Amino acid sequence: MKSLICGSVAYDTIMAFEGQFGSHILKTELDNLNVAFLAPDMRREFGGCAGNIAYNLNMLGEKPTIMATVGKDYAPYAAHLRDLNISQDHIFILEDNYSAQAFITTDSNGNQITVFHPGAMNFAHLTDVGSVKNVSLGIISPDGREGMIKHAREFHENDVPFIFDPGQGLPMFNRDELEDFIKKASYLAVNEYEAKMLVEKLDTSLENVAENVDALIVTLGSKGSHIYFDSQRLTIPVVTANHPVDPTGCGDAYRAGLIFGINNGYDWQKTGFLASILGAIKVSSKGPQNHKFSLTDISVLLEKEFGKSL
């Protein structure tokens, strides 16, 4: 089974401010803001939704293909993917741009200030789903707006089932565009906040949305997830992480579980259990691509947590 992962390949620069943002901002001067925060701790992580999903699928033993546009600073990420033996045949370098990247600063209260530069990601429409042969399943994760629309059309035209995972890109689309995505997609995956935004934009209910896809998956953070299919709602419990340290990339790990389950013909309960386990493993590690596991590890956890075998 061959999965095509469309989405961002990005760098995450994560910094820690030891104080509180609020104590350095004059509330009476919000229209005249000029502040600087000293961040003695910094790390740079490999990220982006497509990169994160592929990273997890690779550890599950799959050979995912990433489709993305990156910039002139791609070399370190290229070496990272090469070490993982993940295909880069459909990652295109645009030398006049930087790769997508997020600059995230967190204060001592857990508040975050994030600046995101889309860079080369905005040119995702230059890639072509039809150029990848023998694809069994695709996913459209957050990417350039034009690219997401184009890739949905191409998956549909090539009769390839795909997961629509709009993520933080959901606000970019109006009602007609979202309805068209859902009409073309086989599966839809959103988190709890995105689900509320989606039903507001569509002026409908989650149950009605679910009637238009084979399955609707809604992740609920620490409350687990719901999977809507065949006019029913399945509740998937959360798997408690041993030492939770960083939720960054948990949603992408969960989506890798969905893809693996669909590709292997699992029922939705087993697929949800697997996805929940991957999210728990990820949350115990800093950054979206530093956790490690094997298919054997997953098999043991699936049996322990849910009494299921791979």
C-alpha positions, 0 to 999 in steps of 0.5 A: 500500500502506498500513501501520498502525504501532501502538506508542509515540511517545516522547521520549528524554532522553539524558545523559552522565555523565563518570565511572563509576557504579561509583566512586560507588556503595558496594557495601555500601550497595546497599539504602540507595542515594542517589546523584546523577550530574552530567551536563553533556551532554544531548539530547532526541530524538524516539523511540518504536518507532512514531515511529521506524519511520514516520520510516524508511518516510517516507524510503522514500517510503511514507505510514505511519499511526501509531496511538498515544496521547500526552500533554499534552507532545506539541506538539513531536513533533506539529510534527516529524511535521507537518514530515515530512508524516506523518499524525497522524490516529490519534495521540490526545492524553490531556491528563491524561498525559505522553507516554511517555519514557525518561531514559537516562544513560550513563557513561564505560564505556558502562554505562547507567541508564534510567528509562522512564515509559509515560505515555499509552502505557498507554492504547493500548487506547483506539485502534481498528485498525478505524477505519483503512481500506484497511490492507495491512499492520500492525505491533504494536511495543512499546506498552501491554499491553492495547493490544497484545492488542487490536490483534492481535485487531483486525488478525486480525478485519479480515483484515489481516496484521501483524508482531508485534514485542514488543520490550522488552514481551515479558516482559509476556506469559505463554505463552498470550498469546504463543501467541495473538499468534503464531497471529494474526500473519503475521510475527514479529520479535525480536532475539537476546535476545528470541528466547531469552526467547521460546523459553524462555517457550514451551518450544520452538525457533525452528524450531517457532515459525517453522512458525506464521508466514509468516516469523520474523525474528531480528536479531543485532546486529553478526552480521546477522540470520536469516530463517526461512521455508518450513522454511529459515533465511536468513542476512542479513549485516550492512552495515558502517556508515561511522562507527558512533556510536549503535545507538538505533533501529537495530531500528526502521529494520530493521523499516521495511525489512521492511515496505517489502519485504513491501509491495513483494513482495520475496523474503526475501533482498532484504527482509533486504538492504534492512533491513540497509542501513537499520540501517547508515545509522541507526547512523551518526547520533546519535538514532533520527530524525536520519539522512537518506537517499533511495530513490535512496541505498538503491538505490545501496547495495543494488546496491553491497553485494548486487548487487540493484536495487530 
